[in-house]
């Protein structure tokens, strides 16, 4: 029988956890890394940002809009989709959106680094989707670990703060009782492996 602590964290800790969960959400992190990778891989800064914005539209913008629409219609409890059984449909939509974005970016001749990042996002999403069918792995830490891995490979100074970002996200998910420690660790390991393997190989 589980002996998990049932006393809730202090209100101040819960407020910080909620802020970190929202600020470092998968959508926000994906937009940030797409823009940054685009900025350094384009022929000019403006062109790079444009490529990154296009990639972000398909990897984060459209999937997030789909989820918000579902929340408004009462299909999901909130935009984090805490209920595991509700995640399949939005994850499938997100995968289709990322795939469409990858095809469009390829046809338009987007920078190789951005294509590698988008492909890594697609593979990571599919693996998380399959895992979610049987276990509530943390999407937040999966994306956070993948994003900081890419950021560290692209901007070497970021490696110093990368672990702190993942730890902050993981702590927030456990503090809010949306995930167990095992679920946040599982997400972080999966995200880091996918990003480190695919992005470093294909960029």
Secondary structure, 3 states (H helix, E strand, C coil): CCCCCCCCCCHHHHHHHHHHHHHCCHHHHHHHHHHHHHHHHCCCHHHHHHHHHHHHHHHHHHHHHHHHHHHHCCCCCCCCCCCHHHHHHHHHHHHHHHHHHHHHHHHHCCCHHHHHHHHHHHHHHHHHHHHHCCCCCCHHHHHHHHHHHHHHHHCHHHHHHHHHHHHHHHHHHHHCCCCCHHHHHHHHHHHHHHHHHHHHHHC
